[in-house]
Amino acid sequence: MPTRLYSHSASPRIESDSEFLTAFRDFEFDRDYPVDVCEQSACHWTPIDVCQMAAGWLIEKPGMRVLDIGCGPGKFCAIGATTTLGHFTGVEQRGRLVKAAREMLARHRIARVEIVHGNITAVSFDAFDAFYLFNPFEENILPMLQIDHEVEMEPQLYDDYTLHVQTQLERKPLGTRVVTYYGSCAEVPECYACVKTAYDGTLKLWVKTRVEVEEEEPGPCRFPHLI
Ligand SMILES: C[S@@+](CC[C@H](N)C(=O)[O-])C[C@H]1O[C@@H](n2cnc3c(N)ncnc32)[C@H](O)[C@@H]1O
């Protein structure tokens, strides 16, 4: 546990588990997870400073509700909830990671986070104001990104998941914010504009700036005498 190894003498006064958590460096944070989850962090879980910046971009006012699309062991949700006044929900398809997330959140008594075990295709985005994605679906098309063998991988699933997220994001109101970390960002519909980047362009803030226009059926000709 990082708690035992943390040097209190070298750190500022920390009042609660939540504050204590954000004082961790990634290595200290990650080794609180089971070994298999810890070992995957460098490649698959968002670093603490990136989580903090992303959450700050997403939470415009207290109480905003963020969905982490593919939350892994809950690192973004935990850091987001301890550094902002937002509410964070993570949806995760792998049971092993859901368990690691829930145990970590309970150990540190982190409030305003919920972890849902399931597939993103079963989640409606109606209950959320803002969204975070760290390249969740590309493991279906790039075997080197595959996290484990717990769930089925298929190129078709990449298309299905991407389309679901696109469709849900298209329905959100103007001004909706999405942050992406790495990835092709194919999940973000064209009605969103990238307004800010950080970490060499790997972290992007997108805002819905225009309404998606449905393609119209050609109507009756208004000038039939010209045909
Ligand atoms: C690169 S990890 C990012 C984890 C976390 N968001 C973070 O930033 O630390 C992507 C996660 O998305 C999950 N995932 C991928 N496809 C999913 C789907 N269709 N439904 C739910 N979770 C999914 C994976 O299991 C993995 O844990």
The ligand as an ORCA input file, in Angstrom:
! r2SCAN-3c Opt
* xyz 0 1
  C      -7.114      2.667    -22.606
  S      -8.175      2.128    -21.288
  C      -8.518      3.686    -20.460
  C      -9.011      3.503    -19.026
  C      -9.396      4.809    -18.300
  N     -10.384      5.558    -19.050
  C      -8.195      5.687    -18.084
  O      -8.107      6.699    -18.789
  O      -7.358      5.403    -17.227
  C      -9.712      1.799    -22.188
  C     -10.706      0.987    -21.375
  O     -11.919      0.917    -22.106
  C     -12.532     -0.334    -21.845
  N     -13.481     -0.616    -22.923
  C     -13.182     -0.830    -24.239
  N     -14.301     -1.040    -24.950
  C     -15.338     -0.945    -24.067
  C     -16.748     -1.063    -24.222
  N     -17.307     -1.323    -25.405
  N     -17.519     -0.895    -23.121
  C     -16.963     -0.641    -21.913
  N     -15.629     -0.537    -21.702
  C     -14.826     -0.677    -22.776
  C     -11.356     -1.294    -21.807
  O     -11.689     -2.496    -21.157
  C     -10.312     -0.450    -21.082
  O     -10.348     -0.692    -19.717
*
